[in-house]
Amino acid sequence: KRVWQIIDFKEKINQPFYYPLKPIKSSVFELRNLFDVIRKALLTPEIETLTAYGLGPAADDDLFRYPLSLNQIDSILNPPRPEKIYDEEGFALTGIREEIGIKMVPKPLESSEIVALKIKEDWIWDRQRGERYVRIIGIAPMIRVEASDGTALPPRELFWLYYPEARSVLAHADCFNPMNDASRRTFEDIFQKRFFNSYIVKESNVYNRTIESYANGVDALAESERIKEELFLLEHDLWHY
């Protein structure tokens, strides 16, 4: 069964993905949040091998069909932002700084703007081994989005990463271990051992539709829990009689 889930960084168990907002360096280790780890790998191809995949013309493609060039990645990680223009000549004469316009200036994304992570997974029930395991196919950082009036909108994906390719990068990136300061934990450990909480936003279906396309608010959460319950019952009915 193919499932798409969202890891919300506001949840306490998911905070190792979000913090620290600024890298913490010591003589023994270096702590970065997940987005900073991904950004460093993408912008230093001579050191790390990691490919980002675009979302396609409709901004909904998750099949890893549109590999991004370094210039395209740079434009995504440094989007144009509005910056006020002031009348410097008038300020020199009158001492009053007057705004005369706005220009778009590329500015790097802050890691605090990445508020969630979408993951694409295959849930596999192995009859011969008598076990169920989850194989992560891809991950996509999701950025906070606001309307022109400041209203919060659902976060959107920046790009997709093919997880089997990204595992090498994640396995060499330490993150905070809330259970034991003497034991280091990597992001690859978090994903493989499922040290996170998430909710389902889509399952493979004949309509290829997401939950939000037919349910909103509490109804969407209830539908997510219904799918989780179905997956649990499927596993339960396979191994128990």
N, C-alpha and C positions, 0 to 999 in steps of 0.2 A: 504494500500500500504506500503510495507517495503522499507525503504530508508537508505542508508549509506551516511554519510556526514563527511567532515573533517573541524575541527575548526583550522585555522591557527593562531598561537600565534603572528605572525608578525603584524597582523591587530590590529589597535588601540583599537577597542572595545573589543578584546579578550585578552588584556594584563593583566587583573586581574587573568587570569589562569596562566600566566608566572611569574609575579612579586609578591612579592619580591624574589630575588634570594637567599637571606639569611633571615631566620625568623626574624620578628620584634616582640619583646616582650615588654609588658607594664603591669602595675598593673591591667589594665582593660581587655585587650584582647591580643591575639597573632595572628599575620598575617603570613600565610605561602602560598606558591604557591600550585597549585593543586597537582603536583607530590610529593611534600614533605608531603602533607596531606595523599596521598595514600600510600607512602612509610612507614610513621610512623604507619599507621593502619595495613599494611601487616606484619611489623616486630615486632609488639607488639600484638600478638593474645590474650594474657591474658587481654588486655585492650579493644581492638576493635575486632569485628568479621567481617572479610572481606576475601573473597576467590578470588584469582587470577586464571584465566583459561589460559592454554597454547594454542598455535596456531596449535597444531597437527603436524603429520609427514610432511605435505606439507607446514606448516607455513601459512595456510590460513583459519584455522577453527575458526569460530566465534559463534559456537553453545553451548559453555560452557560445553564441554564434557571432558575436560582434566584439572581437578583441580590440582593446583601445591602445592607441599609440602613446608614447611618452608625452607628446604635446597635448593630446586629448585628456590624459590623466591630470596633467598640470592645470589645464583649464577647469577641470571639475574640482580639484583640490584648492584652486585659487580663483573662485568665481568673482565676477565684477560686482562691486558693491557701490551704492550711491554715496558720494562724498560732497559736502557743501563747498561751494566756491565763494570766497569773500572778495570784496573790493579792497585790495591791498593798497592801491594808490590813494583811494579816498580815506583809508584808515591812517595813512601817513600824514594826510593834510588835516583831517578833522579829529582823529583819535577815536572815531566810531567805526567799529567793524560791521559792515553791512553785507548781508548775504545776497549774492547776485545770480546764483544758479546752482545746479547740481551736475556733477560729472560721475561717470562710472569708472571705478578704479579696482583692479584685481587685488583681492585681499585673501590671505590664507584662511581656510576653515578652522575654527576653533574646535578642539576635541569635545568641548562641552555641548556643541551643536548636534553631535551624534547621540541620539537618545534611545535607539533601539537597534536590534539586529534581526534580520529575517533569515531563517535557515530553511533549506530545502532538504528533505530527508526521505529515505526509503525505509519503511518498517518491514522487516523480513522475518517470517516464521519458518524455521528450519525443522521439518518433520523428522529428518534422519537424526539430527542431534538433539531434538527435543528442546529447542531454545528459541527465543525471540531476540533479535538484536536490531539496532538502529544504525543505518549507514548514512552519514551526512554527505550530501552531494554538493551543496553550495551554501555560501553565506553572503549576505548583502548588508553593509552598514546603512542605517536609515537616519536621515537628517530631519531636524525639527523644521516645520513649515508654518508660516504665519500668513494670514490674509493681509491685504493692504490696510485694513482697520485694526490690525493687531490681534485678530481672533486666531486662536490656535487651530491648525488643520492637521489631519492625520499625517504622520511622518512618511517620507517617500524614500525609496532606495536610491543610493548614489550609483552603484555598480554592483556586479556580481563577481565573486571569486570562486573558482573551482576548488572545493575543499581538499581533495587528495593532493593537489598541487600546493595548497597553502599550508599543509600540515608541517612541512619542514620549517617554515618561518615561525609558525605558532609554537612548535616544539622547542625552539631556541629563545622564546620570549618569556621571561619570568613574570609572574603576577602575584598579587598579594594573597597569602594563604591565611584566612581568618581563623583556622583551627590550630595552626602550629607555626610559630615564628621561626623555628629551627629547621623547618622543612620547606624547601622551595616548591612551587607549583607553577606549571606552565599553562598557557592558554589551551594547548593541545590536551593536557590533562583534564581541564574543565569540560571540554567538548566530549572527549571520549568517555569520561566517567559521569557525565550528565550532572555536573555540579551547577545547575542553573534551573530556573523556572521559566516556563513559556506557555503560550496559549495558541491554539490552532486557528489559522485564518483561512485555510483552504485544504481540501483533500482532493485527490484525483477523482473526477466525475465526468459523466458524459457531456455535460454542458460546459466544462472547463471554466466554471465560475467560482468566485471567491465567496466567503460567507457574507462579507459586507455588501455584496450585490443583491442579497435577498433578506438580510436581517441587520438590524442596527441596535446599538446600545446593549441593554441587558439581554435582548433576544439573541444577539450575536455571541455573547458570552455563553448563553445557555446552549446554543448550537455547537460551540466549541467543546463544551463539556460533554454533549451528547456523542460527538465523534470520538472523544477520548474513551468514553464508556463503551462504545462499539468496539474499539480496538482492544480494550481490556477483555471484553466478553469473547471476542474472537480468539484471543490467546488462551483464555480460561477454558473454552470449550474444546480447544485442540488437545490440551494436555490432561484435562480432568474428565472423569466419566461419572 
